Amino acid sequence: MQKHFTIVPLTLSLIASMPQAYAQYQLPPAPLQAIVDAPRAPGMSLSPRRNLVAMIATPALPGINEVAQPELKLAGMRINPRTYSPSRFSFGLDLALLDVGTQAESKVGGLPAPLRLADSAWSPDQRYLAFTHVAYSDKTAESKVELWLVDIATRMAKRLTHQPMSYVAGAGFSWLPDSSALLVNLKPAAIGKVPLATGIPSGPATQDSQANLGARQLRTYPDLLKNEEDAKLFEHYATVQLALVDLAGKTRMIGAPDLFIGARVAPNGKYLLTQAMQRPFSYVVPASGFARRIDVRDLSGKAVHLVANKPLQEGLPPGNDAVSTGVRDVSWRVDAPATLVWAEAQDGGDPAIVAEIRDIVYAQAAPFADKPVVLAKLGSRFDGIQWGRGDLALLSEGWYKTRAVKTWRIAPDQPEAKPEPVFAYSAEDRYNNPGHPVMQPDAAGLPRLLIGPDATILLDGAGASNDGDRPFIDRFSLTTKKKERLFQSSAPFYENIVSVLNDDGTRLLTTRESPLERPNFFVRDLTQSGAAQLTALTRFPHPTPQLKDVQKEQIRYKRADGVDLTATLLLPPGYEARRDGPLPMLMWAYPQEFKSASAASQTTGSPYRFNAVSFWGPAAFLAMGYAVLDNPSMPIVGAGDAEPNDTYLAQLVADAQAAVDEVVRRGVAERHRIAIGGHSYGAFMTGNLLAHTRLFRAGIARSGAYNRTLTPFGFQSEERPFWTAQEVYHAMSPFNNADKIKDAMLMIHGEQDNNPGTFPIQSERMFQAIKGLGGTARLVMLPNESHAYRARESIMQMLHETNAWLDKYVKNAK
């Protein structure tokens, strides 16, 4: 009895002293709820002939019941076991077609009810629109992915496949070039039952390493296979049957089922380029590193040419410019009937090895009997080709270490011709970025350079400048290297080019917005003048009219060392600093590394963009009376041979100090009522600023990482492993300085975070450190959520927690 009486009071005492571990989802104040539930614009998909737009109705946020559906986490992938497809939680609810010429909108009939549209694709001839519908119920047997087809002439939809689809990546279907059929991933008819876990291990899970492989980067990947039972389960869900499905729904199987991770049809429609995963699998890298066999097959499924047998790749050499050895980046040349193109590293894939030639790009035409021809020898890494025709293609290469980018003109039909330089610039120099070549689908639906007379192309760019981004379209001569500006966005609007509607670039599909007008779609005809140039296609209303008079200003200020910084200052409607005095403020930022101070000083964003108030960013708190400084520059500069992170803390503190000084100088904030926040690397920044300054009264850190020894093979752009830069890793880890955090830190994290490096344990251990050291912190773990949060209940909880934290520690701070 004595023992009984001793235990019970102790147990009750412990329970009474414990904080509440689990609670019901809570709602934020009504103004924040209204932002979450604001109407959302539909998704838009332009047709190949550029005269129709598919409008896919965007639903409200999914409920936690949707987000909590069964999910397998295998080989770095997240799979819905009910549907044999990637997990997803938001689907199109309706489908309509918009005529670009007449602005007439027509509904599509025959759609499944309720529609759960996942992916869609136009046929190359534009006669059809295919889409996947996720037929879902609580009963496993009734849940599947179906392929549907919309007849554009009749505006009617029909189901095309009765056999369920199966795929672990991509959309699971693609069109044949002649639009006669689709290549579809189906669930094998004889796949058998799902392997069941016994719970009884058959032996230990073992791993080996080999000294002769040398140093390798092994990132902290989530969702890896853990044992042989996982491997068998992954094999089951990754095994697919390739098939051709014609427009009547007739299905022809292509060969035998396999672990296909990709299949692309050749431009002539006669071959398939397939990649199939093979054992051995790995416990330290995701499926992207698994061994695989790359083949060219005919349409019966017979392998007619072995492209490569890629071995298991468990990590790459150190450095952001490291690549795998052997054949990589295999694709079809889109302007030829059936020609393979790929790259091969000449330096073992190791950027530390000195080499004049880093990559060689090869091509080999069907029937693949002749020796591959060399298209280019590159001094840095191959970064893709934009195909035009036999005498004109643009090949790009880049080197991350220096941010150098080069573009060459090549003649793929004359590989002996010397490549001609076109552009050379720094990837971080936004002011001098020439723009991206405009591509248009050809008759086979494949992207081709839009080439005008005398080898001219069109360039679509952001138009970054001291005055902010001003998107443009240029006509550029590859012969003379001269540019002609056809269009550039101008104040007081921000107009972005979505697509070029004709071959000479005089008719554009754009989105146009201003601080008070949300983005809407327009046709701009450059052959007209004045107001006649613009024709409105959509008239979406303001999603948050209660906040339409939000004040926005793009501000500029300097860091102590002279680096120019920018930020977007947002103030509540009707606020006036001189009359109303300073407000409590939320700053929201994300650091970025640069190789030059000049690039770090460049202006970002535009003062003419819509004053969008989203539940995801900081602007929502304008509704609660806060001032917001959104995206203040937090550059970390490492000029020349210096590494940016060697002086990370000093530069980060200087960035934050400059931002605080500027808003205080403007009279919109006061030093003792400012909070700092960020997501992911922004959360890491938040932890560091709370640990190393007293600039902020509170911090909001979402889905962050705080102990860099848990990401020992690099993080963000840091390419040095922990063992060669221990001082940097230690200094940059806010976990190591948790004892210095004297201001209140709110941490929010998804329990199922799928982002490399931000495992939930990062927030759990950081919270334990602050709590154990007597600091002020709160940890909120959101069930069933990944790196970004999806369920309406989770978003509402996030806003509730943030608002309560700001009210408690910032709004009324003394």
Beta strands, then each sheet from edge to edge (+ up, - down):
strand 1: 43-46
strand 2: 52-56
strand 3: 72-74
strand 4: 77-80
strand 5: 85-86
strand 6: 95-99
strand 7: 105-107
strand 8: 117-122
strand 9: 128-135
strand 10: 144-151
strand 11: 156-159
strand 12: 173-175
strand 13: 181-186
strand 14: 241-246
strand 15: 251-253
strand 16: 260-265
strand 17: 271-277
strand 18: 292-298
strand 19: 303-310
strand 20: 327-332
strand 21: 339-345
strand 22: 359-365
strand 23: 373-378
strand 24: 381-389
strand 25: 392-399
strand 26: 404-410
strand 27: 420-426
strand 28: 436-437
strand 29: 439-441
strand 30: 447-449
strand 31: 451-452
strand 32: 456-461
strand 33: 472-477
strand 34: 483-488
strand 35: 494-500
strand 36: 507-514
strand 37: 517-525
strand 38: 534-536
strand 39: 551-558
strand 40: 564-571
strand 41: 583-588
strand 42: 592-594
strand 43: 627-630
strand 44: 635-637
strand 45: 669-679
strand 46: 698-702
strand 47: 744-750
strand 48: 777-782
sheet 1: 1+ 2- 6+ 7-
sheet 2: 3+ 4- 5+
sheet 3: 8+ 9- 10+ 11-
sheet 4: 12+ 13- 14+ 15-
sheet 5: 16+ 17- 18+ 19-
sheet 6: 20+ 21- 22+ 23-
sheet 7: 24+ 25- 26+ 27-
sheet 8: 28+ 32- 31+
sheet 9: 28+ 32- 33+ 34-
sheet 10: 29+ 30-
sheet 11: 35+ 36- 37+ 38-
sheet 12: 39+ 40- 43+ 41+ 45+ 46+ 47+ 48+
sheet 13: 42+ 44+
end
